[in-house]
Amino acid sequence: MVGVVNTAAYYGLYLLFLNWLPYLFAHVLAFVISMIGSFFLNARFTYRIRPTWRKFLLFPLTNVTNFLVTTLGVYVVVDLLHAGSRFAPLLASAAAIPVTFVVSRWVMLPKQIA
């Protein structure tokens, strides 16, 4: 559910920024803002943990792959496939969601010592 809320927030921000910015800048700005919200939503609802500065500072690592995949995907959809910039982020995000979940789980949850 957190992923759905975060994707909706990102997409709403992206469409808003698209009115004033080129699509890649709109993508980056919306991504950064939604990533901050995603940290707090994941801490509270997905992992039920207390947010800490350490986890907050590590959390962007969970989104590096997501950011690279979605940025490349947006570029491919808009500039190579000429499919338009309004729906490009939704198409690109679909491929990155599972990877982001796995990495965020690794960062957010305490490590088990075997």
N, C-alpha and C positions, 0 to 999 in steps of 0.2 A: 504494500500500500504506500509506503514511504517513497518508493521508486516512482509510482504513478503521480503522487503529489509533486515530487521534485521535478519530474519531466514536464508536468503541466505548468509549474512555476517557471521553469527554464523557457519553455516554448512561449508563454505569455510575455515574458521579458524580451525574448528574442524578437517577437513580432512588434512589440513596442519600440525597441531600439532600432528595428529595421526602418522605421519611419524617418530616422535622422542619420543613421550610420550605414556604411557599406556592410554587406551581409557577414563578412568574416569578423569585423569589429563587433557587430551586434551579437554574433555567436560567442565570442570570447567574453564580452562583458556579461551577458546573460549566464554563461557557464560559471564564471567566478562567483557571481551573486548567488546562484542556485546551489553551488557547492557549499557555501557557508551555511545556508539553510539545511542542506542535506546532512551536514555533520550533526547539527543539533537534533534533527528529526530522527536520524539513525541512532544517536546516543540514547534518546528518550524512548523511542517506540520499537526499534528493531532489536537493539542489544540490551536495553534497560540498564545502562551504565551511567555513571556520573561523568559529564564532560570534563576533561582536563586540558590544560594548555598543551601538554605533551601530545595528547591524542589529536587536538585541534591542529597542531603544527605538522603532525604526521599524516593527517587525513588527506591533504592534497595528493599524496602518493597514491591513494586509492583511485584518484581520478586522472592520473597521468595517461594511463592506457585509454581510458574513456575519452579524454580530451583529444588524444592523437587520432583515435579511430573516428570520432565524430567530426573533428576538423577536416581530416582527409576525406571522409564521406561527404560532408557538406560541399567541399571543393569539387569532388568528382560529380556529384549530382548537379551542381549549378554550372560549373565551367566546362565539364567534359560531356555530360549528358544533356545539358541545356534544359533541365527539367524545372527550373524555377527555384527561387530561394525561399519561398514560403513554407514548403513542406520538406525541404532537404534535411533539416535537423531531425525530424521525426524518423525519416528513413535511416539516417546515419546512426541515431541513438539505439535503435533496435539491436544492432550487432554488438554494441559496447556494454549493455546492461549486465549480462551475466559475468563478464570479466570484472567489472567494477564491484559487484557484490562479493565475489571471492576475495578480492584484495582488501575491501573494506572490512570484511570479517576478520582477516588476518591482523589488521591494524587495530581494530576496535576491541576485540575480545582479549582477555588475559591469556598469556601463553601458558600452556600446560607443560609441566616438567615431567618427562617420562621416567 
